[in-house]
Amino acid sequence: MFPLLYTKESLATSDELAPFQGYSSRLAALDYTVCLFSEVFVTTQGGNFPHFLMGHRRFLYNGHAKTIKPDKRMLVSLLENMTISWKDFKDDMDAMLLESDRKGMMIPR
């Protein structure tokens, strides 16, 4: 469904990942690095990981890092619909992103 979605598992071979297996903090560091240097970061959870990452991306790219913080309830309903066409999915995502841009990112200080 998302042909340009990359993870540490899609970027590295199982042999390359083997030394990191069994070490959650090392695997998280790999996730962080993949997200940090990605063209777009989509956050779907709260917590420190996405907040640190968004700040680091803003610093690294002089405030011009594309970060998408979708409406989680709407995103779940879109992803649950297995019969949705790509055009309808794209239109609904565009509407969600416009609403997100209109409201701005509400990140507590």
N, C-alpha and C positions, 0 to 999 in steps of 0.2 A: 504493500500500500504506500510506503514511503521509500522510494528507491535511493534517495540520497541520505538516508539516516545511517549514521555510523556510530559504532560502539567500539570499546576496546577489543571485543571479540571479533569484530569485522575488520579491524585494522591490524591486528597481530595474529600470528599463528598460535596454535595451542602450545607449541614448543617454546615460543617467546613468552607466553603467559605463565608457563609452568613454575618459574621461580617465585611468582607472586601468589600462587594459589595457597590458600590457608592463612593468608595475611590480609585481613579486611582493610587495614589502613593503607597498605600498599596498593590494593585494588582500587580503593577510593581515590588515591593519588593519581592513578591512571585515568579514572573517570574524570577527575578534575582537569587533568591536562587535555584530554580530548575535548571537553566542553570549553575550556579556556580558549583554545585555538580554532574553534569551529566558527563558521561564518554566522550562524544563528544559534542561539541557545534558547531552548524552550523549557521553562521551569514548570513542573507539575506538582511540586511539593513545597512545604514550608521548611523551616529549619535553617541552620547555619550554612550548609553546603551551598544552596542557591544564592543566599545573600552575599557570602564572601565572593562567590564566583561572579555575580553581577557587578560588584564593586571592583574586582580585579579586572574584569573585561572593560569597564568604563575607564579605568586608569590606563590600561594597556592600549586601548584604541581611542584615547583622547575624548571619551564620552560618546563615541559613535559605534558602539557595539550593539548589534541587533539582538534584543532579548524579548522574547514573547512570554507573557504571563497570562495564559488563557483562562477563561471562566471554566473552572474545573467541572462544574455540574453540566454545563452545556457541552464541553468536550467529551465527557463520559457518554452522554446521550448520543452524540454524533458517532463515536467509535463503537457503540453497542449496535448501531443500525448497520447490519451486514449487507443490506440491500441498497444502501444509498449510492447514488451515482457519484462519480468523481466531480462532476460539475456542481451538483447540489452540495457536496461536502465542501468544495472550494468556496462556493458562495456563502455558506454558513460560517466557514472559518474567516473569510474576509469581513463579514459583518461582526463577528466576535472580536477580531483584531481592531476594527474601526472603533468599536465601543471601548476596548482596552486603551487605545490611543487617546480617545476623547476624555476618558477618566484620568489617564496618566497612571504612572506606577505609584501605588501607595505603599511605600516602604518605611516602616517605623525607624526613627533615628535612635 
